[in-house]
Amino acid sequence: MLLFLLGILIIGLGLGVSIALHEIGHLVPAKLFGVRVTQYMIGFGPTLWSRRRGETEYGLKAIPLGGYIRMIGMYPPHQGDPEGTVREDSTGLLQQVTEMSEDAKKYESSLYGPEDAHRTFVALSVPKKLVVMLGGPTMNLLLSILFMAILVSGIGLPAITPTVQSVSQCVVPADAPPDASCEGRPEAPALAAGIRPGDTLVRIDGHDIRRWEDVTTAVRAAEDRTVPVVVDRDGERLELEATMIVDDRPVLDENGQAVHDADGNLVTEQVGFLGVAGTPDLVRQSPLKVPALAWDAFTRTGQLVITLPMRLIDVGQAAFGPEERDPNGPLGVVGVSRLAGEVAAADEPGFDLRAKAGTMISILASLNMALFVFNLIPLLPLDGGHVLGALIEGIRRMIARLRGRPDPGPVDMSKMLPLTNVVALFFLVMTLLLVYADIVKPITLFP
């Protein structure tokens, strides 16, 4: 139980730091551009602790489900403001200024005087608005990439190593069942050469072996020749000879996976065969693998976000019915914490401290990628909603310049408050659903 709680604590701290850095991604450029930032808060609800530094209050709140910074002048001032502050205009998406919009603008305007009108968010240029609002998600993207780099080059990714895990007793067809008998079949070349489990393959037919792919390439190219094989056995280099056998072996794709035809049958080719199996392990790899890994995580997260409504329906059916949860479906805070606890407390064979650390880092990388993608959704109250507003403002101003018309002014995002409330309600319902599902139908790593 202690290890389980430790796992929850680790992932909780990691998520808290990720949220804090997300908000710093907004805070730093906002202050650099002269915007008056009145609050920097981690969490929501009642304030647990706060300190004022200069004009900004820094603090922690009771509900650790996010964070925010408060900048003055997020909306254009209401119509009663004196001339010379900040002009307001309509996007055309809503034909009338609602009472909710006017109340929001009146409240925003009450937080500062005319002398601070130039320090409002709405007074920023479009590029500066984009920098401020994209700063948070960008911080999460950078954190995700950093965690992936640590995972790839520090911990390692699952791979097959050239250390021999097992040696075949005989040569069996590629599509034979695992328990196929050796009766009447030729002895495997590796067994005949004296290769043993635990040996590390160093060189085959003059080819240096660094990865399992090197073993596959050298063995298949050897065909049916007798070739020298150098192994490391308990720190001693041994030179052996293996007479390869040409046999039907699976065709491998670029990822090293067996290829099947349209009917599901194994595709084979006549190549050299040795008869050894490598040992699965975590293998440190080049940082150059990180961009591809990050892109794969981005696309998978994007697909999840696009299909989120349907996935939430599936979660609801599982939570309130007999269906099982999709292990690749969305998780809430409770579900992520539970997985982290399972990882820390796991006592599975081969799942050592290094594997646990790698899994924890992978979870944090995924969480930060999710925060990056999720915040890019072009809806308020998410960062993507403000980004969309800034882009619309920039397009409107560009069109006005091209047509020789006056500056249309900033976009009035307060008119989107009714939709913002609907989105916020959706997020609240989603959060409650995922919390409930994570309790009654949890996703586990070790069923």
C-alpha positions as a Markdown table, in Angstrom:
| # | Residue | x | y | z |
|---|---|---|---|---|
| 1 | Met | 0.0 | 0.0 | 0.0 |
| 2 | Leu | 2.9 | 2.4 | 0.8 |
| 3 | Leu | 4.3 | 1.9 | -2.7 |
| 4 | Phe | 0.9 | 2.4 | -4.2 |
| 5 | Leu | 0.5 | 5.7 | -2.4 |
| 6 | Leu | 4.0 | 6.7 | -3.4 |
| 7 | Gly | 3.1 | 6.1 | -7.1 |
| 8 | Ile | 0.1 | 8.4 | -6.7 |
| 9 | Leu | 2.2 | 11.0 | -5.0 |
| 10 | Ile | 4.9 | 10.9 | -7.8 |
| 11 | Ile | 2.3 | 11.3 | -10.6 |
| 12 | Gly | 0.5 | 14.0 | -8.6 |
| 13 | Leu | 3.6 | 16.0 | -8.1 |
| 14 | Gly | 4.5 | 15.5 | -11.8 |
| 15 | Leu | 1.1 | 16.7 | -12.9 |
| 16 | Gly | 1.2 | 19.7 | -10.5 |
| 17 | Val | 4.5 | 20.8 | -11.9 |
| 18 | Ser | 3.2 | 20.4 | -15.4 |
| 19 | Ile | 0.2 | 22.6 | -14.6 |
| 20 | Ala | 2.4 | 25.1 | -12.9 |
| 21 | Leu | 4.8 | 25.3 | -15.8 |
| 22 | His | 1.8 | 25.6 | -18.2 |
| 23 | Glu | 0.7 | 28.7 | -16.4 |
| 24 | Ile | 4.3 | 30.1 | -16.3 |
| 25 | Gly | 4.2 | 29.7 | -20.1 |
| 26 | His | 1.4 | 32.3 | -20.1 |
| 27 | Leu | 2.7 | 34.4 | -17.2 |
| 28 | Val | 6.2 | 35.1 | -18.5 |
| 29 | Pro | 5.3 | 36.5 | -21.9 |
| 30 | Ala | 2.3 | 38.4 | -20.5 |
| 31 | Lys | 4.6 | 40.2 | -18.1 |
| 32 | Leu | 7.3 | 40.7 | -20.8 |
| 33 | Phe | 4.7 | 42.4 | -23.0 |
| 34 | Gly | 3.6 | 44.7 | -20.1 |
| 35 | Val | 0.2 | 43.1 | -19.3 |
| 36 | Arg | -0.8 | 43.5 | -15.7 |
| 37 | Val | -1.2 | 40.0 | -14.2 |
| 38 | Thr | -3.1 | 40.1 | -10.9 |
| 39 | Gln | -3.1 | 36.3 | -10.1 |
| 40 | Tyr | -1.1 | 33.2 | -10.7 |
| 41 | Met | -3.0 | 30.2 | -9.2 |
| 42 | Ile | -2.6 | 26.5 | -9.2 |
| 43 | Gly | -5.9 | 24.8 | -8.7 |
| 44 | Phe | -9.5 | 26.1 | -8.4 |
| 45 | Gly | -11.9 | 26.8 | -5.6 |
| 46 | Pro | -10.9 | 28.1 | -2.1 |
| 47 | Thr | -7.4 | 29.5 | -1.7 |
| 48 | Leu | -5.2 | 27.4 | 0.6 |
| 49 | Trp | -2.1 | 29.6 | 0.4 |
| 50 | Ser | -1.1 | 32.8 | -1.4 |
| 51 | Arg | 1.6 | 35.5 | -1.4 |
| 52 | Arg | 1.7 | 38.8 | -3.2 |
| 53 | Arg | 4.8 | 39.7 | -5.1 |
| 54 | Gly | 4.6 | 43.1 | -6.7 |
| 55 | Glu | 1.2 | 43.4 | -8.5 |
| 56 | Thr | 0.7 | 39.6 | -8.7 |
| 57 | Glu | -0.8 | 37.2 | -6.2 |
| 58 | Tyr | 0.7 | 33.7 | -6.3 |
| 59 | Gly | -1.1 | 30.9 | -4.7 |
| 60 | Leu | -2.5 | 27.4 | -4.4 |
| 61 | Lys | -6.2 | 26.4 | -4.4 |
| 62 | Ala | -8.1 | 23.5 | -3.0 |
| 63 | Ile | -9.1 | 21.6 | -6.2 |
| 64 | Pro | -5.9 | 20.5 | -8.0 |
| 65 | Leu | -7.6 | 20.1 | -11.5 |
| 66 | Gly | -5.8 | 22.9 | -13.3 |
| 67 | Gly | -4.7 | 26.5 | -12.9 |
| 68 | Tyr | -4.9 | 29.9 | -14.3 |
| 69 | Ile | -3.4 | 33.4 | -14.5 |
| 70 | Arg | -5.7 | 36.4 | -14.3 |
| 71 | Met | -4.8 | 39.3 | -16.7 |
| 72 | Ile | -6.7 | 42.6 | -16.7 |
| 73 | Gly | -8.7 | 43.5 | -19.8 |
| 74 | Met | -9.4 | 40.1 | -21.3 |
| 75 | Tyr | -12.5 | 41.7 | -22.9 |
| 76 | Pro | -13.0 | 45.1 | -24.4 |
| 77 | Pro | -14.4 | 47.6 | -21.9 |
| 78 | His | -18.1 | 48.1 | -21.6 |
| 79 | Gln | -19.9 | 50.9 | -23.5 |
| 80 | Gly | -19.8 | 53.2 | -20.5 |
| 81 | Asp | -16.1 | 53.6 | -20.5 |
| 82 | Pro | -14.6 | 57.0 | -21.4 |
| 83 | Glu | -13.2 | 57.7 | -24.7 |
| 84 | Gly | -9.6 | 56.9 | -25.4 |
| 85 | Thr | -9.5 | 53.5 | -23.6 |
| 86 | Val | -10.1 | 50.5 | -25.8 |
| 87 | Arg | -12.6 | 50.3 | -28.6 |
| 88 | Glu | -14.9 | 47.3 | -28.8 |
| 89 | Asp | -16.5 | 45.7 | -31.8 |
| 90 | Ser | -18.5 | 42.6 | -32.7 |
| 91 | Thr | -17.3 | 39.5 | -34.5 |
| 92 | Gly | -20.7 | 39.2 | -36.2 |
| 93 | Leu | -21.1 | 35.7 | -34.7 |
| 94 | Leu | -23.6 | 37.1 | -32.3 |
| 95 | Gln | -25.9 | 39.9 | -33.5 |
| 96 | Gln | -26.6 | 41.5 | -30.1 |
| 97 | Val | -24.5 | 42.2 | -27.1 |
| 98 | Thr | -26.0 | 40.0 | -24.4 |
| 99 | Glu | -26.5 | 41.0 | -20.8 |
| 100 | Met | -24.0 | 38.4 | -19.8 |
| 101 | Ser | -21.4 | 40.0 | -22.1 |
| 102 | Glu | -22.0 | 43.5 | -20.8 |
| 103 | Asp | -21.8 | 42.3 | -17.1 |
| 104 | Ala | -18.5 | 40.5 | -17.9 |
| 105 | Lys | -17.0 | 43.6 | -19.6 |
| 106 | Lys | -18.2 | 45.9 | -16.8 |
| 107 | Tyr | -16.5 | 43.6 | -14.2 |
| 108 | Glu | -13.3 | 43.4 | -16.2 |
| 109 | Ser | -13.2 | 47.2 | -16.6 |
| 110 | Ser | -13.7 | 47.6 | -12.8 |
| 111 | Leu | -10.3 | 45.9 | -12.2 |
| 112 | Tyr | -8.3 | 48.8 | -13.7 |
| 113 | Gly | -8.4 | 52.5 | -14.5 |
| 114 | Pro | -7.8 | 54.4 | -17.7 |
| 115 | Glu | -4.1 | 54.7 | -16.8 |
| 116 | Asp | -3.8 | 50.9 | -17.2 |
| 117 | Ala | -5.7 | 50.6 | -20.4 |
| 118 | His | -2.5 | 50.1 | -22.4 |
| 119 | Arg | -1.6 | 47.2 | -20.0 |
| 120 | Thr | -4.7 | 45.1 | -20.8 |
| 121 | Phe | -4.6 | 41.8 | -22.7 |
| 122 | Val | -7.0 | 43.1 | -25.3 |
| 123 | Ala | -4.6 | 46.0 | -26.1 |
| 124 | Leu | -1.9 | 43.6 | -27.2 |
| 125 | Ser | -1.2 | 43.1 | -30.9 |
| 126 | Val | -2.3 | 39.9 | -32.5 |
| 127 | Pro | 1.2 | 38.3 | -32.5 |
| 128 | Lys | 1.7 | 39.1 | -28.8 |
| 129 | Lys | -1.8 | 37.6 | -28.0 |
| 130 | Leu | -0.8 | 34.4 | -29.8 |
| 131 | Val | 2.5 | 34.2 | -27.9 |
| 132 | Val | 0.8 | 34.6 | -24.5 |
| 133 | Met | -2.0 | 32.1 | -25.2 |
| 134 | Leu | 0.2 | 29.5 | -26.9 |
| 135 | Gly | 2.9 | 29.8 | -24.2 |
| 136 | Gly | 1.0 | 27.4 | -21.9 |
| 137 | Pro | 0.4 | 24.6 | -24.4 |
| 138 | Thr | 3.9 | 25.0 | -25.8 |
| 139 | Met | 5.3 | 24.5 | -22.3 |
| 140 | Asn | 3.4 | 21.2 | -22.1 |
| 141 | Leu | 4.7 | 20.2 | -25.5 |
| 142 | Leu | 8.3 | 20.9 | -24.5 |
| 143 | Leu | 7.8 | 18.9 | -21.2 |
| 144 | Ser | 6.4 | 16.0 | -23.1 |
| 145 | Ile | 9.3 | 16.0 | -25.5 |
| 146 | Leu | 11.7 | 16.3 | -22.5 |
| 147 | Phe | 10.1 | 13.3 | -20.8 |
| 148 | Met | 10.3 | 11.3 | -24.1 |
| 149 | Ala | 14.0 | 12.2 | -24.4 |
| 150 | Ile | 14.7 | 10.9 | -20.9 |
| 151 | Leu | 12.7 | 7.8 | -21.6 |
| 152 | Val | 14.4 | 7.1 | -25.0 |
| 153 | Ser | 18.0 | 7.9 | -24.1 |
| 154 | Gly | 18.0 | 7.6 | -20.3 |
| 155 | Ile | 15.7 | 4.7 | -19.5 |
| 156 | Gly | 15.4 | 2.9 | -22.8 |
| 157 | Leu | 12.6 | 1.6 | -25.0 |
| 158 | Pro | 11.4 | -2.1 | -25.0 |
| 159 | Ala | 13.5 | -4.0 | -27.6 |
| 160 | Ile | 15.1 | -7.3 | -28.3 |
| 161 | Thr | 18.8 | -7.4 | -27.4 |
| 162 | Pro | 21.5 | -9.7 | -28.9 |
| 163 | Thr | 21.8 | -11.6 | -25.6 |
| 164 | Val | 20.5 | -15.1 | -26.3 |
| 165 | Gln | 17.3 | -15.9 | -24.3 |
| 166 | Ser | 16.8 | -19.4 | -25.8 |
| 167 | Val | 18.3 | -21.7 | -28.3 |
| 168 | Ser | 16.1 | -23.8 | -30.7 |
| 169 | Gln | 16.5 | -27.5 | -30.4 |
| 170 | Cys | 15.6 | -28.1 | -34.1 |
| 171 | Val | 14.5 | -26.5 | -37.3 |
| 172 | Val | 10.7 | -26.2 | -37.4 |
| 173 | Pro | 8.5 | -24.5 | -40.1 |
| 174 | Ala | 7.9 | -20.7 | -39.5 |
| 175 | Asp | 4.1 | -21.3 | -39.1 |
| 176 | Ala | 4.5 | -24.3 | -36.8 |
| 177 | Pro | 2.8 | -24.1 | -33.3 |
| 178 | Pro | 5.1 | -23.3 | -30.3 |
| 179 | Asp | 4.9 | -26.9 | -29.0 |
| 180 | Ala | 5.8 | -28.6 | -32.3 |
| 181 | Ser | 7.8 | -31.8 | -31.9 |
| 182 | Cys | 11.5 | -32.0 | -33.0 |
| 183 | Glu | 11.1 | -35.7 | -34.0 |
| 184 | Gly | 12.6 | -36.2 | -37.5 |
| 185 | Arg | 13.7 | -32.6 | -37.8 |
| 186 | Pro | 17.3 | -31.3 | -38.2 |
| 187 | Glu | 19.2 | -29.9 | -35.3 |
| 188 | Ala | 19.2 | -26.1 | -35.1 |
| 189 | Pro | 22.6 | -24.5 | -36.2 |
| 190 | Ala | 22.9 | -22.5 | -33.0 |
| 191 | Leu | 22.6 | -25.7 | -30.8 |
| 192 | Ala | 25.1 | -27.5 | -33.0 |
| 193 | Ala | 27.6 | -24.6 | -32.8 |
| 194 | Gly | 27.5 | -24.6 | -29.0 |
| 195 | Ile | 25.6 | -21.3 | -28.5 |
| 196 | Arg | 24.0 | -21.2 | -25.1 |
| 197 | Pro | 21.3 | -19.1 | -23.4 |
| 198 | Gly | 23.0 | -16.1 | -21.8 |
| 199 | Asp | 25.6 | -15.7 | -24.5 |
| 200 | Thr | 25.7 | -12.3 | -26.1 |
| 201 | Leu | 26.2 | -12.3 | -29.9 |
| 202 | Val | 29.2 | -10.0 | -30.7 |
| 203 | Arg | 29.9 | -10.8 | -34.4 |
| 204 | Ile | 28.4 | -13.0 | -37.1 |
| 205 | Asp | 30.1 | -13.7 | -40.4 |
| 206 | Gly | 32.3 | -10.6 | -39.8 |
| 207 | His | 29.3 | -8.3 | -39.1 |
| 208 | Asp | 29.4 | -6.5 | -35.7 |
| 209 | Ile | 26.3 | -7.0 | -33.7 |
| 210 | Arg | 24.9 | -4.1 | -31.8 |
| 211 | Arg | 21.1 | -4.6 | -32.1 |
| 212 | Trp | 18.9 | -7.6 | -32.7 |
| 213 | Glu | 18.3 | -6.3 | -36.2 |
| 214 | Asp | 22.0 | -6.8 | -36.9 |
| 215 | Val | 21.6 | -10.5 | -36.0 |
| 216 | Thr | 18.6 | -10.9 | -38.3 |
| 217 | Thr | 20.4 | -9.2 | -41.2 |
| 218 | Ala | 23.7 | -11.2 | -40.8 |
| 219 | Val | 22.0 | -14.6 | -40.3 |
| 220 | Arg | 19.6 | -14.2 | -43.3 |
| 221 | Ala | 22.4 | -13.1 | -45.6 |
| 222 | Ala | 24.6 | -16.1 | -44.6 |
| 223 | Glu | 22.2 | -18.5 | -46.3 |
| 224 | Asp | 23.6 | -22.1 | -45.9 |
| 225 | Arg | 27.3 | -21.3 | -45.4 |
| 226 | Thr | 29.4 | -22.1 | -42.4 |
| 227 | Val | 30.3 | -18.8 | -40.7 |
| 228 | Pro | 32.2 | -17.6 | -37.7 |
| 229 | Val | 30.2 | -16.5 | -34.7 |
| 230 | Val | 31.7 | -14.6 | -31.8 |
| 231 | Val | 29.9 | -14.6 | -28.5 |
| 232 | Asp | 30.5 | -13.1 | -25.1 |
| 233 | Arg | 30.1 | -15.7 | -22.3 |
| 234 | Asp | 30.5 | -14.5 | -18.8 |
| 235 | Gly | 33.0 | -11.8 | -20.0 |
| 236 | Glu | 35.0 | -14.2 | -22.2 |
| 237 | Arg | 35.0 | -13.9 | -26.0 |
| 238 | Leu | 34.5 | -17.3 | -27.7 |
| 239 | Glu | 34.9 | -18.0 | -31.4 |
| 240 | Leu | 32.4 | -20.6 | -32.7 |
| 241 | Glu | 31.3 | -21.8 | -36.1 |
| 242 | Ala | 27.7 | -22.2 | -37.2 |
| 243 | Thr | 26.6 | -23.9 | -40.4 |
| 244 | Met | 23.4 | -22.1 | -41.3 |
| 245 | Ile | 20.4 | -23.8 | -42.8 |
| 246 | Val | 18.3 | -22.2 | -45.5 |
| 247 | Asp | 14.7 | -22.3 | -44.5 |
| 248 | Asp | 11.3 | -20.6 | -45.0 |
| 249 | Arg | 11.3 | -17.7 | -42.5 |
| 250 | Pro | 8.8 | -14.8 | -42.1 |
| 251 | Val | 9.2 | -11.7 | -44.2 |
| 252 | Leu | 9.8 | -8.8 | -41.9 |
| 253 | Asp | 8.5 | -5.2 | -42.4 |
| 254 | Glu | 10.5 | -2.1 | -41.5 |
| 255 | Asn | 9.5 | -2.4 | -37.9 |
| 256 | Gly | 10.7 | -6.0 | -37.6 |
| 257 | Gln | 7.2 | -7.5 | -37.6 |
| 258 | Ala | 6.2 | -10.5 | -39.6 |
| 259 | Val | 4.2 | -9.7 | -42.7 |
| 260 | His | 0.9 | -11.4 | -43.5 |
| 261 | Asp | -1.0 | -11.4 | -46.8 |
| 262 | Ala | -4.6 | -10.2 | -47.4 |
| 263 | Asp | -5.9 | -13.6 | -46.2 |
| 264 | Gly | -3.9 | -13.4 | -43.0 |
| 265 | Asn | -1.4 | -16.0 | -44.0 |
| 266 | Leu | 2.3 | -15.6 | -43.0 |
| 267 | Val | 4.5 | -14.4 | -45.8 |
| 268 | Thr | 7.8 | -16.3 | -45.9 |
| 269 | Glu | 11.1 | -16.3 | -47.8 |
| 270 | Gln | 14.1 | -18.6 | -48.2 |
| 271 | Val | 16.9 | -17.2 | -46.0 |
| 272 | Gly | 19.5 | -18.4 | -43.5 |
| 273 | Phe | 18.4 | -19.7 | -40.2 |
| 274 | Leu | 20.4 | -19.9 | -36.9 |
| 275 | Gly | 17.9 | -20.7 | -34.2 |
| 276 | Val | 18.3 | -18.2 | -31.4 |
| 277 | Ala | 15.9 | -15.9 | -29.6 |
| 278 | Gly | 17.0 | -12.6 | -28.2 |
| 279 | Thr | 16.2 | -11.2 | -24.8 |
| 280 | Pro | 13.6 | -8.5 | -24.3 |
| 281 | Asp | 15.0 | -5.5 | -22.4 |
| 282 | Leu | 14.9 | -1.7 | -22.2 |
| 283 | Val | 17.5 | -0.4 | -24.7 |
| 284 | Arg | 18.8 | 3.2 | -24.7 |
| 285 | Gln | 18.4 | 4.7 | -28.1 |
| 286 | Ser | 19.4 | 7.8 | -30.0 |
| 287 | Pro | 17.6 | 11.1 | -29.2 |
| 288 | Leu | 16.9 | 11.3 | -32.9 |
| 289 | Lys | 14.0 | 8.9 | -32.3 |
| 290 | Val | 12.2 | 11.4 | -30.1 |
| 291 | Pro | 10.6 | 13.6 | -32.9 |
| 292 | Ala | 8.9 | 10.5 | -34.5 |
| 293 | Leu | 7.8 | 9.3 | -31.0 |
| 294 | Ala | 6.4 | 12.8 | -30.2 |
| 295 | Trp | 4.6 | 12.9 | -33.6 |
| 296 | Asp | 3.1 | 9.5 | -33.0 |
| 297 | Ala | 1.9 | 10.6 | -29.5 |
| 298 | Phe | 0.5 | 13.9 | -31.0 |
| 299 | Thr | -1.5 | 12.1 | -33.7 |
| 300 | Arg | -2.9 | 9.4 | -31.3 |
| 301 | Thr | -3.9 | 12.1 | -28.8 |
| 302 | Gly | -5.5 | 14.2 | -31.5 |
| 303 | Gln | -7.5 | 11.2 | -32.7 |
| 304 | Leu | -8.7 | 10.6 | -29.1 |
| 305 | Val | -9.7 | 14.3 | -28.8 |
| 306 | Ile | -11.6 | 14.3 | -32.1 |
| 307 | Thr | -13.5 | 11.2 | -31.2 |
| 308 | Leu | -13.9 | 12.2 | -27.5 |
| 309 | Pro | -17.8 | 12.5 | -27.5 |
| 310 | Met | -18.1 | 8.9 | -28.9 |
| 311 | Arg | -15.5 | 7.6 | -26.5 |
| 312 | Leu | -17.3 | 9.3 | -23.5 |
| 313 | Ile | -20.5 | 7.5 | -24.6 |
| 314 | Asp | -18.5 | 4.2 | -24.5 |
| 315 | Val | -17.2 | 5.1 | -21.0 |
| 316 | Gly | -20.7 | 5.8 | -19.9 |
| 317 | Gln | -22.0 | 2.5 | -21.2 |
| 318 | Ala | -19.2 | 0.7 | -19.4 |
| 319 | Ala | -19.7 | 2.6 | -16.2 |
| 320 | Phe | -23.4 | 2.1 | -16.0 |
| 321 | Gly | -23.6 | -1.2 | -17.9 |
| 322 | Pro | -22.0 | -4.6 | -18.3 |
| 323 | Glu | -19.5 | -3.5 | -21.0 |
| 324 | Glu | -15.7 | -3.3 | -20.3 |
| 325 | Arg | -13.7 | -0.1 | -20.5 |
| 326 | Asp | -11.5 | 0.4 | -23.6 |
| 327 | Pro | -7.9 | 0.2 | -22.3 |
| 328 | Asn | -7.0 | 2.9 | -24.8 |
| 329 | Gly | -9.9 | 5.2 | -23.9 |
| 330 | Pro | -9.9 | 8.4 | -21.9 |
| 331 | Leu | -8.9 | 8.4 | -18.2 |
| 332 | Gly | -9.6 | 10.9 | -15.4 |
| 333 | Val | -7.4 | 12.0 | -12.6 |
| 334 | Val | -8.5 | 9.0 | -10.5 |
| 335 | Gly | -7.7 | 6.6 | -13.3 |
| 336 | Val | -4.3 | 8.0 | -13.9 |
| 337 | Ser | -3.5 | 8.0 | -10.2 |
| 338 | Arg | -4.6 | 4.4 | -9.9 |
| 339 | Leu | -2.4 | 3.4 | -12.8 |
| 340 | Ala | 0.6 | 5.2 | -11.2 |
| 341 | Gly | -0.1 | 3.4 | -7.9 |
| 342 | Glu | -0.2 | 0.0 | -9.7 |
| 343 | Val | 3.1 | 0.8 | -11.5 |
| 344 | Ala | 4.9 | 1.6 | -8.2 |
| 345 | Ala | 3.4 | -1.3 | -6.3 |
| 346 | Ala | 3.8 | -3.9 | -9.2 |
| 347 | Asp | 5.6 | -7.1 | -8.4 |
| 348 | Glu | 5.6 | -8.6 | -11.9 |
| 349 | Pro | 8.5 | -10.7 | -13.2 |
| 350 | Gly | 10.8 | -8.5 | -15.2 |
| 351 | Phe | 9.1 | -5.3 | -14.1 |
| 352 | Asp | 12.0 | -3.9 | -12.2 |
| 353 | Leu | 12.7 | -0.4 | -10.9 |
| 354 | Arg | 14.0 | 0.8 | -14.3 |
| 355 | Ala | 10.9 | -0.4 | -16.0 |
| 356 | Lys | 8.7 | 1.3 | -13.4 |
| 357 | Ala | 10.6 | 4.6 | -13.8 |
| 358 | Gly | 10.2 | 4.3 | -17.6 |
| 359 | Thr | 6.4 | 3.7 | -17.2 |
| 360 | Met | 6.0 | 6.7 | -14.9 |
| 361 | Ile | 7.9 | 8.9 | -17.3 |
| 362 | Ser | 5.8 | 7.7 | -20.1 |
| 363 | Ile | 2.7 | 8.5 | -18.2 |
| 364 | Leu | 3.9 | 12.1 | -17.6 |
| 365 | Ala | 4.9 | 12.4 | -21.2 |
| 366 | Ser | 1.4 | 11.3 | -22.3 |
| 367 | Leu | -0.3 | 13.7 | -19.8 |
| 368 | Asn | 1.7 | 16.7 | -21.1 |
| 369 | Met | 0.9 | 15.8 | -24.7 |
| 370 | Ala | -2.8 | 15.5 | -23.7 |
| 371 | Leu | -2.6 | 19.0 | -22.1 |
| 372 | Phe | -1.0 | 20.4 | -25.2 |
| 373 | Val | -3.5 | 19.0 | -27.6 |
| 374 | Phe | -6.5 | 19.5 | -25.4 |
| 375 | Asn | -5.7 | 23.2 | -24.9 |
| 376 | Leu | -5.5 | 23.8 | -28.6 |
| 377 | Ile | -9.2 | 23.0 | -29.0 |
| 378 | Pro | -10.6 | 26.3 | -30.4 |
| 379 | Leu | -13.3 | 26.8 | -27.8 |
| 380 | Leu | -13.4 | 29.0 | -24.7 |
| 381 | Pro | -12.4 | 28.7 | -21.9 |
| 382 | Leu | -9.5 | 26.7 | -23.4 |
| 383 | Asp | -6.4 | 28.5 | -24.7 |
| 384 | Gly | -7.4 | 27.5 | -28.2 |
| 385 | Gly | -10.5 | 29.7 | -27.9 |
| 386 | His | -8.4 | 32.8 | -27.3 |
| 387 | Val | -6.0 | 31.8 | -30.1 |
| 388 | Leu | -9.0 | 31.5 | -32.5 |
| 389 | Gly | -10.2 | 35.0 | -31.3 |
| 390 | Ala | -6.7 | 36.5 | -32.0 |
| 391 | Leu | -6.5 | 34.9 | -35.4 |
| 392 | Ile | -10.0 | 36.2 | -36.3 |
| 393 | Glu | -8.9 | 39.7 | -35.1 |
| 394 | Gly | -5.8 | 39.5 | -37.2 |
| 395 | Ile | -7.8 | 38.5 | -40.3 |
| 396 | Arg | -10.3 | 41.2 | -39.8 |
| 397 | Arg | -7.7 | 43.9 | -39.4 |
| 398 | Met | -5.8 | 42.6 | -42.5 |
| 399 | Ile | -9.0 | 42.7 | -44.6 |
| 400 | Ala | -9.7 | 46.2 | -43.3 |
| 401 | Arg | -6.3 | 47.4 | -44.3 |
| 402 | Leu | -6.5 | 45.9 | -47.8 |
| 403 | Arg | -9.9 | 47.6 | -48.3 |
| 404 | Gly | -8.7 | 50.9 | -46.9 |
| 405 | Arg | -11.2 | 50.8 | -44.0 |
| 406 | Pro | -10.7 | 51.9 | -40.4 |
| 407 | Asp | -9.3 | 49.4 | -37.9 |
| 408 | Pro | -12.3 | 47.2 | -36.7 |
| 409 | Gly | -10.7 | 46.9 | -33.2 |
| 410 | Pro | -10.3 | 43.9 | -31.0 |
| 411 | Val | -12.7 | 40.9 | -31.2 |
| 412 | Asp | -15.2 | 40.9 | -28.3 |
| 413 | Met | -14.7 | 37.4 | -26.9 |
| 414 | Ser | -17.3 | 38.2 | -24.1 |
| 415 | Lys | -20.0 | 37.5 | -26.7 |
| 416 | Met | -18.9 | 33.9 | -26.6 |
| 417 | Leu | -19.7 | 33.5 | -22.9 |
| 418 | Pro | -23.0 | 31.6 | -23.4 |
| 419 | Leu | -21.1 | 29.0 | -25.4 |
| 420 | Thr | -18.2 | 29.1 | -23.0 |
| 421 | Asn | -20.6 | 28.1 | -20.2 |
| 422 | Val | -21.9 | 25.2 | -22.2 |
| 423 | Val | -18.3 | 24.0 | -22.9 |
| 424 | Ala | -17.4 | 24.4 | -19.2 |
| 425 | Leu | -20.5 | 22.4 | -18.2 |
| 426 | Phe | -19.5 | 19.7 | -20.7 |
| 427 | Phe | -16.0 | 19.5 | -19.2 |
| 428 | Leu | -17.5 | 19.3 | -15.7 |
| 429 | Val | -19.8 | 16.4 | -16.7 |
| 430 | Met | -16.9 | 14.7 | -18.5 |
| 431 | Thr | -14.8 | 15.0 | -15.4 |
| 432 | Leu | -17.5 | 13.6 | -13.1 |
| 433 | Leu | -18.2 | 10.7 | -15.5 |
| 434 | Leu | -14.5 | 9.8 | -15.8 |
| 435 | Val | -14.1 | 9.9 | -12.0 |
| 436 | Tyr | -17.1 | 7.6 | -11.5 |
| 437 | Ala | -15.9 | 5.2 | -14.3 |
| 438 | Asp | -12.4 | 5.1 | -12.9 |
| 439 | Ile | -13.9 | 4.0 | -9.6 |
| 440 | Val | -16.5 | 1.4 | -10.6 |
| 441 | Lys | -14.8 | 0.2 | -13.9 |
| 442 | Pro | -11.1 | 1.0 | -13.6 |
| 443 | Ile | -8.5 | 0.4 | -16.3 |
| 444 | Thr | -5.7 | -1.6 | -14.9 |
| 445 | Leu | -2.2 | -2.5 | -16.2 |
| 446 | Phe | -2.1 | -5.9 | -14.6 |
| 447 | Pro | -5.6 | -7.5 | -14.8 |
